[in-house]
Amino acid sequence: MGNGRLDNGEWLLVGQSIFSEDGTVELRMQDDGKLCVYYDDECQWQNTPEQRWDIHGVIMQADGNFVMYDNSGTGTATWHTDTAGPTGDDTTFVSVQDDGNIVLYKNEDEPIWATSSNK
């Protein structure tokens, strides 16, 4: 995925990545269950230090929350950005930016969450 964006309802599954528009920043859903931001050949940010081998992926939900789910039959949420409800909505998307930051935007231009992993 090379457009630097994950829209409402889209998944980033284990083993998949999204790249910034200039291709220098990668948001990677790793096999070990970590969501990581890579640039300069290093992981610059991760959602957790714990390894989990039962993760399905992350989804940008219609309620504005970016959520990681496991592979259990019930699809248990294991991590989220806590941006559902009044903070986020169905206009919210994930942006992988050229500056190394991953930002959730609402209404195209209102930042509501970020990794703060700037270059």
Backbone as XML, in Angstrom:
<?xml version="1.0"?>
<chain id="A" units="angstrom">
  <residue number="1" name="MET">
    <atom name="N" x="0.853" y="-1.174" z="0.000"/>
    <atom name="CA" x="0.000" y="0.000" z="0.000"/>
    <atom name="C" x="0.896" y="1.233" z="0.000"/>
  </residue>
  <residue number="2" name="GLY">
    <atom name="N" x="0.834" y="2.009" z="-1.066"/>
    <atom name="CA" x="1.780" y="3.093" z="-1.216"/>
    <atom name="C" x="1.212" y="4.488" z="-1.207"/>
  </residue>
  <residue number="3" name="ASN">
    <atom name="N" x="-0.082" y="4.649" z="-0.893"/>
    <atom name="CA" x="-0.646" y="5.993" z="-0.924"/>
    <atom name="C" x="-0.502" y="6.730" z="0.396"/>
  </residue>
  <residue number="4" name="GLY">
    <atom name="N" x="0.096" y="6.098" z="1.396"/>
    <atom name="CA" x="0.329" y="6.746" z="2.674"/>
    <atom name="C" x="-0.897" y="6.912" z="3.533"/>
  </residue>
  <residue number="5" name="ARG">
    <atom name="N" x="-1.942" y="6.132" z="3.248"/>
    <atom name="CA" x="-3.217" y="6.360" z="3.918"/>
    <atom name="C" x="-3.977" y="5.053" z="4.119"/>
  </residue>
  <residue number="6" name="LEU">
    <atom name="N" x="-4.660" y="4.959" z="5.258"/>
    <atom name="CA" x="-5.549" y="3.841" z="5.548"/>
    <atom name="C" x="-6.905" y="4.455" z="5.876"/>
  </residue>
  <residue number="7" name="ASP">
    <atom name="N" x="-7.876" y="4.195" z="5.028"/>
    <atom name="CA" x="-9.189" y="4.819" z="5.166"/>
    <atom name="C" x="-10.142" y="3.984" z="6.004"/>
  </residue>
  <residue number="8" name="ASN">
    <atom name="N" x="-11.271" y="4.581" z="6.288"/>
    <atom name="CA" x="-12.343" y="3.965" z="7.059"/>
    <atom name="C" x="-12.658" y="2.569" z="6.531"/>
  </residue>
  <residue number="9" name="GLY">
    <atom name="N" x="-12.620" y="1.578" z="7.427"/>
    <atom name="CA" x="-12.947" y="0.204" z="7.069"/>
    <atom name="C" x="-11.795" y="-0.604" z="6.505"/>
  </residue>
  <residue number="10" name="GLU">
    <atom name="N" x="-10.636" y="0.011" z="6.307"/>
    <atom name="CA" x="-9.488" y="-0.700" z="5.731"/>
    <atom name="C" x="-8.614" y="-1.314" z="6.821"/>
  </residue>
  <residue number="11" name="TRP">
    <atom name="N" x="-8.139" y="-2.522" z="6.526"/>
    <atom name="CA" x="-7.269" y="-3.284" z="7.423"/>
    <atom name="C" x="-5.820" y="-3.165" z="6.987"/>
  </residue>
  <residue number="12" name="LEU">
    <atom name="N" x="-4.926" y="-3.229" z="7.962"/>
    <atom name="CA" x="-3.513" y="-3.481" z="7.742"/>
    <atom name="C" x="-3.247" y="-4.795" z="8.460"/>
  </residue>
  <residue number="13" name="LEU">
    <atom name="N" x="-3.106" y="-5.864" z="7.693"/>
    <atom name="CA" x="-2.970" y="-7.205" z="8.257"/>
    <atom name="C" x="-1.513" y="-7.517" z="8.575"/>
  </residue>
  <residue number="14" name="VAL">
    <atom name="N" x="-1.310" y="-8.522" z="9.407"/>
    <atom name="CA" x="0.040" y="-8.968" z="9.742"/>
    <atom name="C" x="0.807" y="-9.236" z="8.448"/>
  </residue>
  <residue number="15" name="GLY">
    <atom name="N" x="2.015" y="-8.701" z="8.368"/>
    <atom name="CA" x="2.853" y="-8.856" z="7.183"/>
    <atom name="C" x="2.680" y="-7.754" z="6.156"/>
  </residue>
  <residue number="16" name="GLN">
    <atom name="N" x="1.726" y="-6.848" z="6.364"/>
    <atom name="CA" x="1.497" y="-5.756" z="5.422"/>
    <atom name="C" x="2.088" y="-4.453" z="5.946"/>
  </residue>
  <residue number="17" name="SER">
    <atom name="N" x="2.309" y="-3.525" z="5.009"/>
    <atom name="CA" x="2.846" y="-2.208" z="5.338"/>
    <atom name="C" x="2.153" y="-1.141" z="4.517"/>
  </residue>
  <residue number="18" name="ILE">
    <atom name="N" x="2.200" y="0.074" z="5.035"/>
    <atom name="CA" x="1.790" y="1.273" z="4.304"/>
    <atom name="C" x="3.000" y="2.195" z="4.313"/>
  </residue>
  <residue number="19" name="PHE">
    <atom name="N" x="3.258" y="2.845" z="3.184"/>
    <atom name="CA" x="4.404" y="3.741" z="3.064"/>
    <atom name="C" x="3.953" y="5.179" z="2.863"/>
  </residue>
  <residue number="20" name="SER">
    <atom name="N" x="4.779" y="6.097" z="3.335"/>
    <atom name="CA" x="4.536" y="7.514" z="3.090"/>
    <atom name="C" x="4.618" y="7.774" z="1.591"/>
  </residue>
  <residue number="21" name="GLU">
    <atom name="N" x="4.128" y="8.935" z="1.173"/>
    <atom name="CA" x="4.125" y="9.250" z="-0.257"/>
    <atom name="C" x="5.524" y="9.222" z="-0.857"/>
  </residue>
  <residue number="22" name="ASP">
    <atom name="N" x="6.535" y="9.676" z="-0.102"/>
    <atom name="CA" x="7.891" y="9.660" z="-0.659"/>
    <atom name="C" x="8.605" y="8.320" z="-0.458"/>
  </residue>
  <residue number="23" name="GLY">
    <atom name="N" x="7.928" y="7.360" z="0.206"/>
    <atom name="CA" x="8.458" y="6.011" z="0.368"/>
    <atom name="C" x="9.498" y="5.833" z="1.460"/>
  </residue>
  <residue number="24" name="THR">
    <atom name="N" x="9.773" y="6.873" z="2.248"/>
    <atom name="CA" x="10.832" y="6.787" z="3.262"/>
    <atom name="C" x="10.336" y="6.354" z="4.638"/>
  </residue>
  <residue number="25" name="VAL">
    <atom name="N" x="9.034" y="6.377" z="4.861"/>
    <atom name="CA" x="8.460" y="6.016" z="6.162"/>
    <atom name="C" x="7.496" y="4.854" z="5.957"/>
  </residue>
  <residue number="26" name="GLU">
    <atom name="N" x="7.602" y="3.858" z="6.822"/>
    <atom name="CA" x="6.786" y="2.653" z="6.713"/>
    <atom name="C" x="6.040" y="2.408" z="8.019"/>
  </residue>
  <residue number="27" name="LEU">
    <atom name="N" x="4.729" y="2.170" z="7.925"/>
    <atom name="CA" x="3.932" y="1.674" z="9.046"/>
    <atom name="C" x="3.739" y="0.193" z="8.784"/>
  </residue>
  <residue number="28" name="ARG">
    <atom name="N" x="4.319" y="-0.643" z="9.644"/>
    <atom name="CA" x="4.370" y="-2.086" z="9.409"/>
    <atom name="C" x="3.628" y="-2.849" z="10.509"/>
  </residue>
  <residue number="29" name="MET">
    <atom name="N" x="2.721" y="-3.744" z="10.090"/>
    <atom name="CA" x="2.063" y="-4.667" z="11.021"/>
    <atom name="C" x="2.892" y="-5.937" z="11.012"/>
  </residue>
  <residue number="30" name="GLN">
    <atom name="N" x="3.710" y="-6.103" z="12.039"/>
    <atom name="CA" x="4.696" y="-7.180" z="12.077"/>
    <atom name="C" x="4.091" y="-8.516" z="12.497"/>
  </residue>
  <residue number="31" name="ASP">
    <atom name="N" x="4.795" y="-9.588" z="12.116"/>
    <atom name="CA" x="4.385" y="-10.946" z="12.487"/>
    <atom name="C" x="4.351" y="-11.161" z="13.994"/>
  </residue>
  <residue number="32" name="ASP">
    <atom name="N" x="5.154" y="-10.399" z="14.736"/>
    <atom name="CA" x="5.201" y="-10.551" z="16.197"/>
    <atom name="C" x="4.119" y="-9.739" z="16.916"/>
  </residue>
  <residue number="33" name="GLY">
    <atom name="N" x="3.188" y="-9.159" z="16.142"/>
    <atom name="CA" x="2.063" y="-8.447" z="16.733"/>
    <atom name="C" x="2.309" y="-6.992" z="17.052"/>
  </residue>
  <residue number="34" name="LYS">
    <atom name="N" x="3.462" y="-6.478" z="16.686"/>
    <atom name="CA" x="3.770" y="-5.076" z="16.949"/>
    <atom name="C" x="3.441" y="-4.230" z="15.725"/>
  </residue>
  <residue number="35" name="LEU">
    <atom name="N" x="2.846" y="-3.080" z="15.968"/>
    <atom name="CA" x="2.639" y="-2.073" z="14.935"/>
    <atom name="C" x="3.799" y="-1.098" z="15.060"/>
  </residue>
  <residue number="36" name="CYS">
    <atom name="N" x="4.617" y="-0.982" z="14.011"/>
    <atom name="CA" x="5.861" y="-0.211" z="14.099"/>
    <atom name="C" x="5.970" y="0.824" z="12.992"/>
  </residue>
  <residue number="37" name="VAL">
    <atom name="N" x="6.625" y="1.926" z="13.327"/>
    <atom name="CA" x="6.982" y="2.956" z="12.361"/>
    <atom name="C" x="8.473" y="2.816" z="12.084"/>
  </residue>
  <residue number="38" name="TYR">
    <atom name="N" x="8.820" y="2.656" z="10.798"/>
    <atom name="CA" x="10.215" y="2.512" z="10.392"/>
    <atom name="C" x="10.634" y="3.666" z="9.494"/>
  </residue>
  <residue number="39" name="TYR">
    <atom name="N" x="11.802" y="4.203" z="9.769"/>
    <atom name="CA" x="12.546" y="5.043" z="8.831"/>
    <atom name="C" x="14.007" y="5.000" z="9.241"/>
  </residue>
  <residue number="40" name="ASP">
    <atom name="N" x="14.883" y="5.339" z="8.332"/>
    <atom name="CA" x="16.331" y="5.221" z="8.550"/>
    <atom name="C" x="16.716" y="3.807" z="8.988"/>
  </residue>
  <residue number="41" name="ASP">
    <atom name="N" x="16.021" y="2.808" z="8.447"/>
    <atom name="CA" x="16.301" y="1.389" z="8.699"/>
    <atom name="C" x="16.150" y="0.965" z="10.157"/>
  </residue>
  <residue number="42" name="GLU">
    <atom name="N" x="15.362" y="1.705" z="10.943"/>
    <atom name="CA" x="15.139" y="1.354" z="12.344"/>
    <atom name="C" x="13.684" y="1.556" z="12.731"/>
  </residue>
  <residue number="43" name="CYS">
    <atom name="N" x="13.239" y="0.764" z="13.704"/>
    <atom name="CA" x="11.919" y="0.974" z="14.284"/>
    <atom name="C" x="12.001" y="2.205" z="15.179"/>
  </residue>
  <residue number="44" name="GLN">
    <atom name="N" x="11.228" y="3.231" z="14.840"/>
    <atom name="CA" x="11.256" y="4.497" z="15.571"/>
    <atom name="C" x="10.130" y="4.599" z="16.602"/>
  </residue>
  <residue number="45" name="TRP">
    <atom name="N" x="9.095" y="3.792" z="16.423"/>
    <atom name="CA" x="7.937" y="3.786" z="17.329"/>
    <atom name="C" x="7.275" y="2.426" z="17.221"/>
  </residue>
  <residue number="46" name="GLN">
    <atom name="N" x="6.756" y="1.930" z="18.354"/>
    <atom name="CA" x="5.956" y="0.706" z="18.342"/>
    <atom name="C" x="4.828" y="0.858" z="19.348"/>
  </residue>
  <residue number="47" name="ASN">
    <atom name="N" x="3.720" y="0.183" z="19.077"/>
    <atom name="CA" x="2.563" y="0.316" z="19.961"/>
    <atom name="C" x="2.749" y="-0.406" z="21.285"/>
  </residue>
  <residue number="48" name="THR">
    <atom name="N" x="3.632" y="-1.391" z="21.328"/>
    <atom name="CA" x="3.865" y="-2.166" z="22.547"/>
    <atom name="C" x="5.222" y="-2.849" z="22.467"/>
  </residue>
  <residue number="49" name="PRO">
    <atom name="N" x="5.871" y="-3.087" z="23.608"/>
    <atom name="CA" x="7.114" y="-3.852" z="23.579"/>
    <atom name="C" x="6.871" y="-5.366" z="23.581"/>
  </residue>
  <residue number="50" name="GLU">
    <atom name="N" x="5.631" y="-5.757" z="23.842"/>
    <atom name="CA" x="5.290" y="-7.178" z="23.947"/>
    <atom name="C" x="5.139" y="-7.827" z="22.574"/>
  </residue>
  <residue number="51" name="GLN">
    <atom name="N" x="5.573" y="-9.077" z="22.483"/>
    <atom name="CA" x="5.349" y="-9.853" z="21.267"/>
    <atom name="C" x="4.088" y="-10.683" z="21.442"/>
  </residue>
  <residue number="52" name="ARG">
    <atom name="N" x="3.257" y="-10.702" z="20.398"/>
    <atom name="CA" x="2.049" y="-11.532" z="20.377"/>
    <atom name="C" x="1.958" y="-12.163" z="18.999"/>
  </residue>
  <residue number="53" name="TRP">
    <atom name="N" x="1.818" y="-13.462" z="18.983"/>
    <atom name="CA" x="1.788" y="-14.189" z="17.717"/>
    <atom name="C" x="0.363" y="-14.495" z="17.284"/>
  </residue>
  <residue number="54" name="ASP">
    <atom name="N" x="-0.627" y="-13.909" z="17.967"/>
    <atom name="CA" x="-2.037" y="-14.180" z="17.676"/>
    <atom name="C" x="-2.769" y="-12.963" z="17.116"/>
  </residue>
  <residue number="55" name="ILE">
    <atom name="N" x="-2.043" y="-11.999" z="16.559"/>
    <atom name="CA" x="-2.658" y="-10.766" z="16.071"/>
    <atom name="C" x="-3.108" y="-10.929" z="14.616"/>
  </residue>
  <residue number="56" name="HIS">
    <atom name="N" x="-4.299" y="-10.430" z="14.326"/>
    <atom name="CA" x="-4.853" y="-10.439" z="12.971"/>
    <atom name="C" x="-4.403" y="-9.200" z="12.196"/>
  </residue>
  <residue number="57" name="GLY">
    <atom name="N" x="-4.531" y="-8.034" z="12.822"/>
    <atom name="CA" x="-4.155" y="-6.786" z="12.175"/>
    <atom name="C" x="-4.816" y="-5.602" z="12.849"/>
  </residue>
  <residue number="58" name="VAL">
    <atom name="N" x="-4.709" y="-4.431" z="12.198"/>
    <atom name="CA" x="-5.344" y="-3.209" z="12.691"/>
    <atom name="C" x="-6.322" y="-2.709" z="11.642"/>
  </residue>
  <residue number="59" name="ILE">
    <atom name="N" x="-7.392" y="-2.073" z="12.111"/>
    <atom name="CA" x="-8.415" y="-1.538" z="11.220"/>
    <atom name="C" x="-8.741" y="-0.104" z="11.614"/>
  </residue>
  <residue number="60" name="MET">
    <atom name="N" x="-8.958" y="0.734" z="10.607"/>
    <atom name="CA" x="-9.474" y="2.078" z="10.839"/>
    <atom name="C" x="-10.989" y="1.961" z="10.854"/>
  </residue>
  <residue number="61" name="GLN">
    <atom name="N" x="-11.561" y="1.983" z="12.039"/>
    <atom name="CA" x="-12.998" y="1.738" z="12.204"/>
    <atom name="C" x="-13.836" y="2.972" z="11.875"/>
  </residue>
  <residue number="62" name="ALA">
    <atom name="N" x="-15.106" y="2.736" z="11.563"/>
    <atom name="CA" x="-16.042" y="3.804" z="11.219"/>
    <atom name="C" x="-16.320" y="4.746" z="12.384"/>
  </residue>
  <residue number="63" name="ASP">
    <atom name="N" x="-16.047" y="4.299" z="13.614"/>
    <atom name="CA" x="-16.271" y="5.167" z="14.778"/>
    <atom name="C" x="-15.085" y="6.088" z="15.062"/>
  </residue>
  <residue number="64" name="GLY">
    <atom name="N" x="-14.034" y="6.020" z="14.226"/>
    <atom name="CA" x="-12.873" y="6.882" z="14.392"/>
    <atom name="C" x="-11.750" y="6.281" z="15.211"/>
  </residue>
  <residue number="65" name="ASN">
    <atom name="N" x="-11.897" y="5.040" z="15.641"/>
    <atom name="CA" x="-10.875" y="4.375" z="16.445"/>
    <atom name="C" x="-10.014" y="3.487" z="15.548"/>
  </residue>
  <residue number="66" name="PHE">
    <atom name="N" x="-8.702" y="3.529" z="15.745"/>
    <atom name="CA" x="-7.744" y="2.671" z="15.048"/>
    <atom name="C" x="-7.442" y="1.531" z="16.010"/>
  </residue>
  <residue number="67" name="VAL">
    <atom name="N" x="-7.842" y="0.291" z="15.652"/>
    <atom name="CA" x="-7.881" y="-0.810" z="16.610"/>
    <atom name="C" x="-7.146" y="-2.039" z="16.080"/>
  </residue>
  <residue number="68" name="MET">
    <atom name="N" x="-6.388" y="-2.693" z="16.979"/>
    <atom name="CA" x="-5.722" y="-3.953" z="16.679"/>
    <atom name="C" x="-6.552" y="-5.094" z="17.259"/>
  </residue>
  <residue number="69" name="TYR">
    <atom name="N" x="-6.760" y="-6.133" z="16.452"/>
    <atom name="CA" x="-7.532" y="-7.302" z="16.878"/>
    <atom name="C" x="-6.688" y="-8.563" z="16.801"/>
  </residue>
  <residue number="70" name="ASP">
    <atom name="N" x="-7.020" y="-9.507" z="17.689"/>
    <atom name="CA" x="-6.348" y="-10.803" z="17.650"/>
    <atom name="C" x="-7.106" y="-11.762" z="16.734"/>
  </residue>
  <residue number="71" name="ASN">
    <atom name="N" x="-6.594" y="-12.983" z="16.621"/>
    <atom name="CA" x="-7.177" y="-14.005" z="15.753"/>
    <atom name="C" x="-8.215" y="-14.873" z="16.436"/>
  </residue>
  <residue number="72" name="SER">
    <atom name="N" x="-8.580" y="-14.540" z="17.667"/>
    <atom name="CA" x="-9.565" y="-15.364" z="18.374"/>
    <atom name="C" x="-10.902" y="-15.314" z="17.647"/>
  </residue>
  <residue number="73" name="GLY">
    <atom name="N" x="-11.734" y="-16.272" z="17.907"/>
    <atom name="CA" x="-13.044" y="-16.319" z="17.268"/>
    <atom name="C" x="-13.894" y="-15.090" z="17.532"/>
  </residue>
  <residue number="74" name="THR">
    <atom name="N" x="-13.646" y="-14.429" z="18.659"/>
    <atom name="CA" x="-14.414" y="-13.229" z="18.996"/>
    <atom name="C" x="-13.746" y="-11.956" z="18.513"/>
  </residue>
  <residue number="75" name="GLY">
    <atom name="N" x="-12.512" y="-12.042" z="18.060"/>
    <atom name="CA" x="-11.803" y="-10.859" z="17.587"/>
    <atom name="C" x="-11.627" y="-9.828" z="18.684"/>
  </residue>
  <residue number="76" name="THR">
    <atom name="N" x="-10.886" y="-10.196" z="19.699"/>
    <atom name="CA" x="-10.680" y="-9.322" z="20.847"/>
    <atom name="C" x="-9.731" y="-8.176" z="20.499"/>
  </residue>
  <residue number="77" name="ALA">
    <atom name="N" x="-10.126" y="-6.957" z="20.866"/>
    <atom name="CA" x="-9.263" y="-5.793" z="20.676"/>
    <atom name="C" x="-8.100" y="-5.868" z="21.658"/>
  </residue>
  <residue number="78" name="THR">
    <atom name="N" x="-6.881" y="-5.703" z="21.155"/>
    <atom name="CA" x="-5.687" y="-5.782" z="22.004"/>
    <atom name="C" x="-4.994" y="-4.432" z="22.173"/>
  </residue>
  <residue number="79" name="TRP">
    <atom name="N" x="-5.334" y="-3.456" z="21.321"/>
    <atom name="CA" x="-4.750" y="-2.114" z="21.392"/>
    <atom name="C" x="-5.642" y="-1.200" z="20.574"/>
  </residue>
  <residue number="80" name="HIS">
    <atom name="N" x="-5.705" y="0.079" z="20.959"/>
    <atom name="CA" x="-6.470" y="1.058" z="20.180"/>
    <atom name="C" x="-5.986" y="2.464" z="20.493"/>
  </residue>
  <residue number="81" name="THR">
    <atom name="N" x="-6.373" y="3.406" z="19.653"/>
    <atom name="CA" x="-5.958" y="4.797" z="19.823"/>
    <atom name="C" x="-6.899" y="5.589" z="20.717"/>
  </residue>
  <residue number="82" name="ASP">
    <atom name="N" x="-8.018" y="4.989" z="21.121"/>
    <atom name="CA" x="-8.983" y="5.657" z="22.000"/>
    <atom name="C" x="-9.517" y="6.946" z="21.372"/>
  </residue>
  <residue number="83" name="THR">
    <atom name="N" x="-9.836" y="6.863" z="20.084"/>
    <atom name="CA" x="-10.332" y="8.033" z="19.362"/>
    <atom name="C" x="-11.759" y="7.844" z="18.860"/>
  </residue>
  <residue number="84" name="ALA">
    <atom name="N" x="-12.474" y="6.859" z="19.392"/>
    <atom name="CA" x="-13.861" y="6.616" z="18.976"/>
    <atom name="C" x="-14.780" y="7.675" z="19.572"/>
  </residue>
  <residue number="85" name="GLY">
    <atom name="N" x="-15.933" y="7.824" z="18.922"/>
    <atom name="CA" x="-16.953" y="8.700" z="19.488"/>
    <atom name="C" x="-16.771" y="10.143" z="19.094"/>
  </residue>
  <residue number="86" name="PRO">
    <atom name="N" x="-16.919" y="11.055" z="20.034"/>
    <atom name="CA" x="-16.887" y="12.466" z="19.674"/>
    <atom name="C" x="-15.531" y="12.928" z="19.128"/>
  </residue>
  <residue number="87" name="THR">
    <atom name="N" x="-14.459" y="12.235" z="19.489"/>
    <atom name="CA" x="-13.139" y="12.613" z="18.977"/>
    <atom name="C" x="-13.018" y="12.275" z="17.495"/>
  </residue>
  <residue number="88" name="GLY">
    <atom name="N" x="-13.348" y="11.041" z="17.139"/>
    <atom name="CA" x="-13.255" y="10.596" z="15.753"/>
    <atom name="C" x="-14.603" y="10.170" z="15.222"/>
  </residue>
  <residue number="89" name="ASP">
    <atom name="N" x="-14.680" y="9.994" z="13.901"/>
    <atom name="CA" x="-15.911" y="9.532" z="13.267"/>
    <atom name="C" x="-15.562" y="8.866" z="11.939"/>
  </residue>
  <residue number="90" name="ASP">
    <atom name="N" x="-16.573" y="8.691" z="11.069"/>
    <atom name="CA" x="-16.333" y="7.964" z="9.816"/>
    <atom name="C" x="-15.498" y="8.739" z="8.800"/>
  </residue>
  <residue number="91" name="THR">
    <atom name="N" x="-15.107" y="9.975" z="9.115"/>
    <atom name="CA" x="-14.195" y="10.717" z="8.239"/>
    <atom name="C" x="-12.734" y="10.517" z="8.642"/>
  </residue>
  <residue number="92" name="THR">
    <atom name="N" x="-12.495" y="9.812" z="9.748"/>
    <atom name="CA" x="-11.142" y="9.644" z="10.282"/>
    <atom name="C" x="-10.339" y="8.652" z="9.437"/>
  </residue>
  <residue number="93" name="PHE">
    <atom name="N" x="-9.071" y="8.979" z="9.198"/>
    <atom name="CA" x="-8.178" y="8.090" z="8.456"/>
    <atom name="C" x="-6.776" y="8.159" z="9.049"/>
  </residue>
  <residue number="94" name="VAL">
    <atom name="N" x="-5.968" y="7.145" z="8.733"/>
    <atom name="CA" x="-4.575" y="7.076" z="9.167"/>
    <atom name="C" x="-3.701" y="7.627" z="8.045"/>
  </residue>
  <residue number="95" name="SER">
    <atom name="N" x="-2.783" y="8.515" z="8.405"/>
    <atom name="CA" x="-1.853" y="9.079" z="7.437"/>
    <atom name="C" x="-0.422" y="8.755" z="7.839"/>
  </residue>
  <residue number="96" name="VAL">
    <atom name="N" x="0.323" y="8.126" z="6.914"/>
    <atom name="CA" x="1.752" y="7.875" z="7.112"/>
    <atom name="C" x="2.471" y="9.035" z="6.434"/>
  </residue>
  <residue number="97" name="GLN">
    <atom name="N" x="3.059" y="9.897" z="7.226"/>
    <atom name="CA" x="3.603" y="11.147" z="6.705"/>
    <atom name="C" x="5.097" y="11.046" z="6.402"/>
  </residue>
  <residue number="98" name="ASP">
    <atom name="N" x="5.530" y="11.850" z="5.444"/>
    <atom name="CA" x="6.935" y="11.887" z="5.047"/>
    <atom name="C" x="7.856" y="12.311" z="6.190"/>
  </residue>
  <residue number="99" name="ASP">
    <atom name="N" x="7.321" y="13.022" z="7.188"/>
    <atom name="CA" x="8.141" y="13.499" z="8.312"/>
    <atom name="C" x="8.357" y="12.440" z="9.393"/>
  </residue>
  <residue number="100" name="GLY">
    <atom name="N" x="7.822" y="11.215" z="9.192"/>
    <atom name="CA" x="8.015" y="10.127" z="10.136"/>
    <atom name="C" x="6.896" y="9.956" z="11.137"/>
  </residue>
  <residue number="101" name="ASN">
    <atom name="N" x="5.917" y="10.807" z="11.093"/>
    <atom name="CA" x="4.808" y="10.758" z="12.035"/>
    <atom name="C" x="3.623" y="10.010" z="11.426"/>
  </residue>
  <residue number="102" name="ILE">
    <atom name="N" x="2.918" y="9.259" z="12.272"/>
    <atom name="CA" x="1.672" y="8.619" z="11.876"/>
    <atom name="C" x="0.568" y="9.392" z="12.580"/>
  </residue>
  <residue number="103" name="VAL">
    <atom name="N" x="-0.378" y="9.921" z="11.806"/>
    <atom name="CA" x="-1.404" y="10.800" z="12.362"/>
    <atom name="C" x="-2.785" y="10.317" z="11.947"/>
  </residue>
  <residue number="104" name="LEU">
    <atom name="N" x="-3.728" y="10.342" z="12.891"/>
    <atom name="CA" x="-5.138" y="10.139" z="12.575"/>
    <atom name="C" x="-5.748" y="11.514" z="12.363"/>
  </residue>
  <residue number="105" name="TYR">
    <atom name="N" x="-6.353" y="11.697" z="11.184"/>
    <atom name="CA" x="-7.008" y="12.953" z="10.855"/>
    <atom name="C" x="-8.508" y="12.743" z="10.763"/>
  </residue>
  <residue number="106" name="LYS">
    <atom name="N" x="-9.243" y="13.733" z="11.211"/>
    <atom name="CA" x="-10.700" y="13.779" z="11.078"/>
    <atom name="C" x="-11.017" y="14.921" z="10.119"/>
  </residue>
  <residue number="107" name="ASN">
    <atom name="N" x="-11.973" y="14.710" z="9.229"/>
    <atom name="CA" x="-12.387" y="15.748" z="8.271"/>
    <atom name="C" x="-11.223" y="16.279" z="7.436"/>
  </residue>
  <residue number="108" name="GLU">
    <atom name="N" x="-10.296" y="15.400" z="7.062"/>
    <atom name="CA" x="-9.154" y="15.693" z="6.187"/>
    <atom name="C" x="-8.058" y="16.551" z="6.809"/>
  </residue>
  <residue number="109" name="ASP">
    <atom name="N" x="-8.362" y="17.403" z="7.803"/>
    <atom name="CA" x="-7.333" y="18.335" z="8.267"/>
    <atom name="C" x="-7.252" y="18.524" z="9.782"/>
  </residue>
  <residue number="110" name="GLU">
    <atom name="N" x="-8.033" y="17.771" z="10.548"/>
    <atom name="CA" x="-8.033" y="17.920" z="12.003"/>
    <atom name="C" x="-7.307" y="16.736" z="12.653"/>
  </residue>
  <residue number="111" name="PRO">
    <atom name="N" x="-6.054" y="16.931" z="13.114"/>
    <atom name="CA" x="-5.339" y="15.825" z="13.753"/>
    <atom name="C" x="-5.950" y="15.488" z="15.113"/>
  </residue>
  <residue number="112" name="ILE">
    <atom name="N" x="-6.186" y="14.177" z="15.358"/>
    <atom name="CA" x="-6.784" y="13.775" z="16.639"/>
    <atom name="C" x="-5.908" y="12.786" z="17.410"/>
  </residue>
  <residue number="113" name="TRP">
    <atom name="N" x="-4.866" y="12.255" z="16.776"/>
    <atom name="CA" x="-3.945" y="11.319" z="17.439"/>
    <atom name="C" x="-2.683" y="11.231" z="16.599"/>
  </residue>
  <residue number="114" name="ALA">
    <atom name="N" x="-1.531" y="11.022" z="17.258"/>
    <atom name="CA" x="-0.271" y="10.896" z="16.518"/>
    <atom name="C" x="0.731" y="10.054" z="17.300"/>
  </residue>
  <residue number="115" name="THR">
    <atom name="N" x="1.657" y="9.450" z="16.574"/>
    <atom name="CA" x="2.719" y="8.668" z="17.207"/>
    <atom name="C" x="3.835" y="9.555" z="17.752"/>
  </residue>
  <residue number="116" name="SER">
    <atom name="N" x="3.922" y="10.782" z="17.271"/>
    <atom name="CA" x="5.010" y="11.705" z="17.653"/>
    <atom name="C" x="6.378" y="11.088" z="17.365"/>
  </residue>
  <residue number="117" name="SER">
    <atom name="N" x="6.479" y="10.444" z="16.216"/>
    <atom name="CA" x="7.727" y="9.781" z="15.801"/>
    <atom name="C" x="8.422" y="10.558" z="14.683"/>
  </residue>
  <residue number="118" name="ASN">
    <atom name="N" x="8.337" y="11.872" z="14.742"/>
    <atom name="CA" x="8.905" y="12.718" z="13.695"/>
    <atom name="C" x="10.393" y="12.480" z="13.505"/>
  </residue>
  <residue number="119" name="LYS">
    <atom name="N" x="10.843" y="12.652" z="12.270"/>
    <atom name="CA" x="12.273" y="12.530" z="11.939"/>
    <atom name="C" x="13.045" y="13.667" z="12.585"/>
  </residue>
</chain>
